[in-house]
Each structure stands twice: as C-alpha cells, then as structure tokens.
C-alpha cells in the first residue's frame, strides 16, 4: 500500500497504532491516554498487558483494537514463555499481539527457531493480528531480510521495525527497511515504529510503503494535522475572470 495524500484526520488516525508502553504509568494516566485514543479513533492502541482489561472496557463501543506485547522489550525469553504470554493476552481479550523476535536467534541464523516461535504463537492467537518486532537498528540488512522471511513463512501478519526502546531510525533507514521487507517478504504487512513525531514524517513513511505507523505521539500528530487541514478557515479574495481595461 502506498499513500500519497491523506484526505482527512480520520483517515490519518486509521493508519496509526497509538502507543503507550510506559512501565510506570498510573491507572489515571492510562485512562487519559485511552480517552485521547477514543477521541480520534486510531486503528489500535498498543499498551502493556496490565491495562488490556481497562482498554477493552473504555474502548468497548469503538472500533479501536487493543494490542499488547509479548517478550517485551528484549525478546530473549524462551519460546514456551512467549507462547504462555500470548495465551494470557488472548484470555484478556487483546486483538493484536506484538512479539519481540529473539535477536540472538537472528544473529546466529537459527531461523528454524525463529519460525518455530512465530508459528506456535500464531497458532495460539488464531485470527488475531500477530506482529513480529524486528529491532532493525541492531541488525544488518541481510539479517532483517532473513528475519522478515521467517516471520512471513511462519504466519505473522505484520513485521514491525522497533520496540521503541532503541534509538529511532532516520527516515531513510525506515524506507530502506520497507524496501527490504517488500522485496524479501512481499506478503507480510509492515509497521514502522519509533521516531514518528509529526505529520510530515508520518506521511513520508506511508508514502514509502508502510501499512501502519506505531507512535506514542499519535494524538499530537493527528490533532495538529486536524488543526491545520480542517479547522483553518480561509476566505479567498474575490476575483474577476475578465481582464480589466
């Protein structure tokens, strides 16, 4: 999918997974975050497992999906523990599950273990969306390509570029990652995460070929866009269509 022109703020919000994985957030702060998500109707919220039940309650009458994380943020847990985490999220009602792929497996080229991990988690979550997080900033291009191929082969719905706990990629690095994924895992969808803090960058990422954006600045991005695009009234000067003598 390539987007060249966002028509309105509602469409922009539909491409954003509004994220808050702050491990010190209070319940009142999470409620405020969820009300902001509700106001602008994002594609999904990505939050810690702790607050999945609260999000399901607050967002019950919306179309916003509730997503949470497995093996976060390091991804070095055993396959069995990740499967158990995924099952717990399903039981809580999560609609999307983001699993951090094991960087050691990627670097050691243990692709059979990567495939086993993703396959077993996908079997556990069923029709719910499964996103495989590849910490692209820590990898060479060939490693990104092989990890994406493993994720696609094993049934993941998305490949996601970062946990948000590593220095965000530059726009050109993100587009490079998109190109790698499209070439080597053409059937898998792509979510770019981290460092997307304004509409200009969001539009560049979508134009570059991403299907979704993950951002903890989603509210600010859409709100600012809405102010500029929809809430600014400009009265054109009167003109005549004939040349004056």
N, C-alpha and C positions, 0 to 999 in steps of 0.2 A: 504494500500500500504506500502510495506517495501522495502527500498532501501539499498543495502549493498555495492554497488560500483558505484560511479558516473563516467561515461565514459569520459566526457569532460566538458569544461566550459559552452558550450551551454546548455547541459542537466542540469547542476547545476543551471544556471540562470533561467531555466524554472520552477524551484521549489520555486523561491524566489519572494516575493512581496516587491519590493524596496520601502521603506517608508520615507516620509519626511513630518511630521506634525508640524514642527516648526511654531509657530504662529507669528514670527517676520521676516520671510524670505521675502526678496525683490524679485521683478519680475526677475531681472537679475540672482539672485541666484537660483531661481526656474528653469529658462531656462537652467542654467548649470547642475542642477540636472537631468532634463529631457533629456538633450543631453547625459549624462552618462548612463541613462536608455536605451536610444536608441542604444548606442554603444554596450551594452552587451545583449540586447534583453531579459529583465526579463519577467516573467509571467505577472506582472502588476506593476503599481506604485500606491501607496496609498498616497494621498495628500489632502489638505484642499479643501472645496468647492470653495473657492476663485479662485483656479488655475485650476479647471477642464476644462474650455474652452481653456485655453492655452495649457494644456496637450493634449487635443483632436486635437488641431492644429499641435503641434510639432510631435506627435506620429501617425499622420493620416496614414502614409504609412507603419506602422509597425503592428505587431500582438500583441503589448503590450496593455493590458487592462488598463483602467483608473478607479481607485477606489477612493472612498471618504467616509466620516464618517457622522454618524447621532448620536445625543445625546452625542457628544464627548467633554471632556473625562469622565464626571461623570455619565451620563446616567439617571439622575433623572428628565428629562423633562416629560411632560405629553405624553400619547400615541398620542394624536391629533397633538401635535407639532412635534413629531418624524415622524409621517406619512407625515406631510407637508414638513419636511426637506428631506425625501426620495423622495417625488414627485419633489421637486426642483432639486435634483441631477439627477433624470431621465430626466427632461427637459433640463438640461445642457449637457446630453449625457454620464453620468457615466455608466460604465459597471459593476462595483462591488460596493455594498453598505455595509459598516461595521457599525452596530448599537450596541451601548453600552447598555447591558441589565441593568435593574434597580436593583441595589444591595439591595435596601430596600425591593422590592418585593421578591427577592431571600431569604433574611434573614427572612422575615415574612412568608415565604412559601405561598405566594399569586401566585401560579402557574397559576391560571386561568387568571390573569392579564398579566403575562409574555407571555402566549400563545396568548392572545388577541393582545398584542403589536406586536409580531413577525408575527402573521397571517395577520394583517392589513398592515404591512409594506411589507410583501411578496406579497400581492395582489396588492399593489401599484407599486412595482418594476417589477413584472411579471417574465419574463425569465432571467432577470439579476441576477447575483450571489448575494445572501444575506448572510452575515456573522454575527453571533451573538457573540459579545465580552463578555466573562465572565471574570471578573477580578479575576482570580483564586487565586492570592496571598492573597486576602481579605476573602476567603471562606474556610469552612471546606469541606472535601471530599464529604460528603453526599449532601451538598449544590451544589457543582459542578455537581454531578451526576443528581440531580433533575433539575437544570438549563439546562443542556445539553438535557435531556429528553424533556423538554418543548420546546426547540429550534427545536429539531428534529420533534416533533409532529406537530409543527406549520408551518413547511415548510422551515426553514432555510437550506441553502446548506452547510454551514460551522459553526463550533463553533471555536472561536478564544480566546486565553488564556489571553490576556492582551492588554491594551491601549498603554503601553509603558511609562505611567506616574507613574507607581508604581515600586518599586524595582524588577528587573528581577528575575525570578525563577532560581534556580540551575538546572543543567541538570537532576538530579534525580527527582526533583519536576516536571519538564516538562514531563518526562517519566511516572511518576505516574499519571499526568493529562491525558496523552494519554491513559493509561490503563483504567482509569475511564470512559472516553468518549467511548472507544471501547466496553466496557462491557455494559454500560447503555444506550448508544445511537449509536448502531452499524452502522446505515445507514448514519449518518452525517459525513462529512469530517472534518478534523482537521487542523487548522493552529496554529503553535506555534509562538508567538511574544514576542520580548524583550530579550535582553542579548545574542543574537546570533551574535558574532562579528568576528568569524573566521571559516575556512572550517571544522576544526575538530569538533567543536560544531554543525555546520550545518549538517554534516554527521551523527553525533550521533543522532540528532533529527529526521532525515529522517529514519535512521535505526530503531529508536524507534517506528516508525509507523505514523509519521506526514505526511500529504499530501502536505502541503505547509509551508513555513517559511516567517515570516514578519520580516524585518530588515532594519534599517537605515544605516547599514554597508554592504548592499548587493553588492555595487560596489567594495569595498575593498576585500570582501570575494571572489568574482569571479575573480577579477583581480589578486589577489595573487595566487589563485589556477591555473589560466591560466599560470602565470609565472613559477610556479613550475612544472606543469604537461606537458605543451605544448610548452613552449618557452625555455626549458633547453635541450641543445643538448649534449648527452653523447656518446663518441666514445668508443665502447668496445675494450678491448685489444685482440689482435689475440691469438687464442688458437689452439692447435692440439688435435685431437681426438684419438691419439695413445700414449701409454706410452713410454717415452724415455728410452733407454737402459742405 
